[in-house]
């Protein structure tokens, strides 16, 4: 495979609207399209092919230096006038492989992404902590970018993003946006976060919560009057709360609950499902907005399990469970009943509720 051939494959993937591209020895390149992997009409890749692909994506000129220094590589790659890609190069069975995620040049709007209207309300909040959660590859970064894009159109603010790597590039509008990448610009999320506090920010976006220190620093930033947004790899609201608490030792968890109750503004948990018309994917969202009742539930371990009941009862202010949103998506013919049943938290209850919903 030549560099020209690699460029052609990346261009083709962008043209077809693929979300991911896989390169591995012994198989043709694979494109993920609407959740499914499809092989390209291409000969199986050789060890030399994936070495060249990995070296090119990691921006090394020398094969031997690349092989000595790179076993895992995270970064970004741009194909001029075509697309940007989030890149992971890795070794498996002693040979190189790579997975690329396509990144649109521009962040999209809530409407373009089919996100609930309440996200406009969430994006208008001024101080506190907003969490966007979901499994890998389910649009968390895209939703965070849409929130920043909305703020950029509505407010004069200094927005600092801390990412690994930088995914979306934001155009100047009303806000000033400083984008920092782990590696080239700072050594870690926690270090960059502490530095951001001295850079006169209004809004800080942290690409991902990965450890106790980053979570603690995010909460400190929210406590000092900033709007902090970040993502975490958890499938729903309750497991998000449990994950955050689990990062802290038992003797600190009551104080962490207090801090969450005072600073957490909203949690948006999402998963992508195939559209009914097969033209793409659409998010199903579970949304919690912290009010006085949920504050009390966050503080009190004995009441935390009732949070989902409060969410289900407060649809009028924009809260919703996954299953409530699935019912709405089925009734508006955006997803199929079969896909809703597969994704449902409580499939039998969802089927019963479908007959009761107006």
Secondary structure by P-SEA (a helix, b strand, c coil): ccaaaaaaaaaaaaaacccbbbbbcccccccccccbbbbcccccccaaaaaaaaaaaaccccaaaaaacccccccccccccccccbbbbbbccccccbbbbbbccccccccccccccaaaaaaaccbbbbbbbbcccccaaaaaaaaaaaaaaccbbbbbbbccccccccccccbbbbbbbcccccccaaaaaaaaaaccccbbbbcccccaaaaaaaaaaaaaccccccccccccaaaaaaaaaaaccccaaaaaaaaaaacccbbbbbbbbbcccccbbbbbbbbbbbcaaaaaaaaccccccaaaaaaaaccccccccaaaaaaaaaaaccccaaaaaaacccaaaaaaaaaacc
